[in-house]
Amino acid sequence: VLATRNPAAYSEQLAGWIEYGASPRASIGLDRSARAHAWLAGRDYVSPEDVQSMAFDVLRHRLILNYEAEAEGVTPDRFIAELVSLVPVP
């Protein structure tokens, strides 16, 4: 979520696509949905894969891409996919 507000730390291209990143409330939504995803998978812990798989559903409607990104045909899903691939997994 923090990377959506500061994408320049990961890629200049991503920084050129976004107008507004996700709010801190998106962190809460991502946490809760990743926990639910792990629970539905039968685990009592959250893995990085849980967070990555839920990132699309949680962040898709919380990002506002700029006009240049829309003109290039960049979708929120593409933005999130590239961001997830660049953010290191702990």
PyMOL commands that set and color helices and strands:
alter all, ss='L'
color gray80, all
select helices_A, chain A and resi 2-5+7-9+12-15+24-40+48-59+67-71+76-86
alter helices_A, ss='H'
color red, helices_A
select strands_A, chain A and resi 18-20+64-65
alter strands_A, ss='S'
color yellow, strands_A
deselect
rebuild
show_as cartoon
